[in-house]
Amino acid sequence: MSAGGLAGVFPVLVVGALLCSMPAATRPTVQFGVRVPGERAGTPVIRRERRAYYWRTAAIGVCCTLVAVATMGYGSWWLSKIILLLELAADLSCFWVARRKIAAVKNADGWFAGLRQTVVADTSWRTDPPRFPVRWLMPALAVMAATAAIGALRYPGLPAHVVNESGHRVPKAAVSVLIVAGQLYFTAVYSGLMLIVYRSRPDVDADDPAASMLRYRRFLAAFTRALLTLVTLIDTTLLLVALPDWQVYRLSGIGQALPVLPFAAGVLLLAAVAARAGQGGSRLNGNVRGLARAAGTDRDDDRFWKAGLLYVNRDDPALVVGARFGVGWALNFARPAAWLLIAGTVAWWASLVVIGAAAGI
C-alpha cells in the first residue's frame, strides 16, 4: 500500500469511527444536540435513537472504507475525497434524524416544564485560571527547528527541481517553503485555538457545579496535552514527507506509508483521550466531598444551536463554547471574531494552494 493510498483510506476509516462513537463521548444532558434534563437522559426514545445511530453509522463507515480500499489506485486523487464527503453527509443525516425524533418527544412531553432552569458561573476560573502547558509545545518547536536545519543543509546540494513522491518535478524552494509553512500553520493554529479556550468560560453543570468544574479542569489539561502531542506528530509527518524530496533517503513499497504513521498515531491518541474523558470531562471522576448537589437544572438553550451543531447567540460574549456533539469546542458564529478566524484559515489554505499550483505541485 502506497503512502497516497493509505492517506486516502485512513481519513475515511477514522472519520467513520469517530462519528460512530461520538454519542458515547457527549454529555449525558446533551443528546444529539438536544438539551435534556438529567433525569431524562435515559428515556426510551434516547436509548432507541442511540442504538439506531450506532448501527447506521457503523454500516456507513464499513461500506465507505471498503469502497475506498477497493478504488485505491484507480481514478483521480479526488476520489477518496468524494467518498469522505459522502460518508460525512450520510452520518450527519443519521444525526439529524435522531435529533429530530428526540426533540419531538421532548417538546411533546414538556421535559423542562416545572423545572428550575439556572446558569452557573465559576469565579475561580478568573482568580485561579488553569495554566497552558507550554512545555508540551516544545517538542513541536524542536521538530520545526530540525526541519529548517535539515532543509538549510540539504538545499545547496539539491538540483533546481526535485522529483517528489508523486513523480512531479517541482522547484526545491517550493518544497522547502510548503513543508515549513505547513508545520508553522498546524503548530500556530492548534496552540492558538487552545489559548483561546483557556481564556473562555467553561461549561458548568447547574445540578453539580463543583464536580463539573473539577472534571472540566482535568479534561482540559489531558486534552491539551494530547492535542499538542498530535501537533508534534503532524510536524514529524511533514518532516518525513520532505526527507525523500530532499534526497535524504528513498522509500519504496510499503515503506512509502511511513510518513503517515506519526499522524495516525497522534489521531488515535487524541481519540482515546477524548473517549476516556468525554465532553467536558463528563466521564471523569469529579467527586467533591462535603458539597451537596444543587437544586437547579441547565437552561434549555436549544434555540441557540442551529441544526444542533452551530452556536449563534448575539447575547453571549464568548467566542468558543463546548461542542454540542462529540468532544471539543464550537465557535459562536454571532461573534465577528469567529468569522475572522474562519477567513484567516481559508486565506492561509488558499495561499498554499496558489503557491503549490504555481510550483506545479
N, C-alpha and C positions, 0 to 999 in steps of 0.2 A: 504494500500500500504506500503510495507516494505521500509526500507532505501535503500536496494540494488536495489529494483525495481525502486524507484524514481531516484536513481543515474544513472540507465541505460537509463531511458526515458528522463530525464532532458537535458543531452547534445544533444540528437537528436533534441529536440524541440528548444533549444536555438541556436544551430548551424544553423538550418534551418531558423529561424527567422533573425539571424544576416546576413547570406549570402544573404537572400532575400532583406534586407534593405540596403545593402552596397552601391549600386549606388546613393542612396539619400544622403549619407554622404560624398561621394567622391567629390573632387574638380570639379567644372564645366568644367575646362580646361583639365581634365584627365578623359576620358570616357572609361571604361573597359580596362584600361592600355594603352590607345592611347592618346597621347598629341594632343590637338586640339587648334586652336586659339580661343580667347574669343568670337569673333563674329560668330563662327561656333558651339558654344555649344548647340544651339537649332535647328540644322538642322534636316530634316525629318528622316534621317537614324538613328540618335542618339535617337530621341524620339521613333521611332518604335522598336529599339532593347532594349531600357529600358523597354518598356511595355511588350515585349515578355519575357525578362528576369524575370520580376516580376511574370508574370503568371506561367512560367515554374518552377521557384524555389519555389513559393508558393505551387504548386501542389506536387512537390517533398517532401517538408517539411511536408505537411499534410500526405501524404502517408507513409513516413518513420516513423513519430510519431505514426500513427495508428498501423503500424506493430510492433513498439517497445512496445506499450501498449498491443497489442494482444498476443505477445510472452513473456510478462513479467511472470517470474516464470517457464518458460519452457526452456529446453536446458541448455547449459553451460553458464558460466559467460561471455564468449566472444561473445555471440550472439548479444548483443546490440552494441558491438564494430564493428562488421561486418556491421550492419545497418548504424552506423555512418560513416564508411568509404565509403560505397556505396552512402550515401547522399552527402558526400563531393565530391566524384568523379562525381556524376551527376550534382551538382551545378557548379563545375569547368568546366564541359563540356559546360554548358549554358554560362558561362563567355567567354570561348574561341570562341564559335560560334558568340557571339555579337562582340567580339574584332576583329575577322577576317573580318566580314562584314563592320564594321566601318572603319578599316584600309584600306580595298579595296577601299571604296569610297573616303577616304582622299587622297590616293595616286593617284587615277584616276583623281580627280578634282584639285590636286595640292593646297591643303588648305594653305600651307605655302609659296607658290610661291609669290615673291614680297614683303613679309613681312620682317621687320627688327627684326631679332632674337637676343635677348640680354640676358646676365646673370647679375643679380643684386646682390650685396653684401651689408650687413648692418654692418657698423663698430661699431654701438652701442652694438652689441652682445658681443663684446670684452671689450669695455670701460664701459658698463653698463649691465653686464650679469644678467639674471634672477637668483634669489636665490632659491635653492632647499628647499622646505618646510619641514624641518627636524621635526618640531613639529608634523606633520601628521604621522610620523613614530613612535611616542611614544606609541600610543595605541597598535600597533602590538608587540612592545617590551614588553609592560606590559602583554599582553596575553601570550607571550612566558615565561616570568618570572613566571606568575601564574601557567602555565602548569608544569614547572620544580619544583615549590614548592609543588604543589599537588602530583605530581609523587613521589617526595622525601618523603613526609609524608606518602603516602599510600604504598610505596614499601616494607618496612619491614614487614607489616602485610599481604601481598599477598602470596598465595601459589607459589611454584616454577613455576608452569604452570597455566595459566588462560585460560578460555574458552571465545573466542571473539564472536562477534555478528553472525559470520558465522558458529559457532559451532566447530571451531578448537581449540585444546589445543596448546598454544604457550608459550614459556618462557616469564616470566614477564619482563625480561631485554630487550627482542626484542621489545615488545610493547612500552616500555618507550623510547628506542633509536629511533625507527622509527617515533614516533609521534614528538618528539623534533627535529629530523633531518629534517622531512618534514616542520615544521614551520620555521626552520632556512633556508631551501632551498628557500621557496617561499619569505620570507622576504628579504633575501640577493639578490636573483636574480632580483626580480622586482625593488627593490630600486637601485641596481647596474645598471640595464639597463637604468633607468630614469636618473641616474647621467651621464651616457654616452650621453644620449640625450641632457642633459643640456649643455654639452661641445661640442656638434655637431652644425654645422651651420643649420640655419632654411631655409626652402624653401620660397623664396621671389618672389611674382608675379612681373614680369617685367613691366606690364602695370600700376600697382598701388602699388609700393613698401612700401610706408609709411603705408597705410591702412593694407596691408597684414602682416606687421611686428607687428602692434598693435593687429591684430586678433590672430596671432600666439602666442604672449605672453599670451594673455588671455586664449587661448586654452591650452597651455602647463600647466599653473597654474591649471586650472579646471581639466584637465585630470590627472595630477599627484595626486591631492587630491583624486580624485575618485579611482585611482589605489591603492594608499596606504590604502584607506578605504577597498577596496577589499582584500588587503593583511591581514588586521586586521581580516576581517570576515572569510577568509580562515583559519587563525590560530585558530579562535574561533571554526570553524567546526572540525578541527583536535582535539582540546581540548574536544569537545563534543563527538567525536568518542572514545577518550581514557577513559573518565569517567566511562562508563559501564565496560570496561575491568579492570579498577582499583577498581571496586566494590563500586563506589560512589553512583550510582543509577542504576536502571534497567528499560529499555524501552520495551514496548510491543505494538503490534498492530500498529496503525497509528503513535504512538509516536516514532517509530523507524526512522521516517523520519526527526525528529528534527535536527540531526546534519547537514543535507543537507541545511536547511533553511538559515543560515547565508551566506553560499557560494552563494546560489541562489539570495539572496538579493544584495550581492555585484556585481554579474554579471549584474543584472538588472540595478543597479545604474550606473555602468560604461557604459553600453549600452545607457542609457538615456542621460548621459553627452556627449558621443560621437555623438549621433544622433543630439542633440541640437547644438553642436559646429561645426560638420562637420570636414573633414580632414583639419588640419592646421588652424582651426577656420574659414573656408570658409563661414559658416552660421552665424557667429557672426557679430556684428556691428563694423566696422573699419573706420568710418568716421573721416577724419583728415581735419579740416578746413584750408583753405589758401594754400593748396598744389594741384597743377594740376596733372592729370594723365599723366604718361609717354607715349612716342610715340611707344615704342617697344613692342614685344610680347615674351613669353617664348620660349626658344630654343627647337626645335624638337629633343628630346633625346630618341626616341623610341628604337633606336638601342642598348641602354644600358640595356634595360629591356627584359629579356628573358621570353617568354610566357606572357609578360605583368605583371609579378609578381616578378621576381628575378632580382635584380640590380647587374650588373657586369661591372665595369668601372675601369680599372687599372690607369687611369689618375686622378681619383678622390681620394684625401686622406681621405675623410670622411668614417667613419666606419658605420654609420647609416644615412639614408636619409628618407624623408617622403614616406610612403607607396603609391603605385600606385592605390590600390583598397581598399576602406573602410577607416578606421581611424587607425592611428598608424605609425609605422616606419618599415623600411626594412633594412637588413644588406647588405653591399656592399661585395659580395662574391669574389671580386677581392682582398680584403684585407686579409692577413694571420690571423689577429686578429679575423676576423669573424669566421674562421674555428676553431680557438682555443676556442672561446665561445661555438660553437656547440659541439666540442669534450668534453669540460668540462661538459656541460649539459648531454650529453649521458653517460659520465663516472659516473656522480652522480646518474642518474636513474639506471644504470646498477649495481652500488654498492648496492643501496636499494633493487633491485630485488634479488641480491645474498644473502643479509642479510635475506630478507624475506623467500627465498627458504630454506636457511639453518635452519631457525627457524620453518619452516613448515607452514608459513602464506600463 
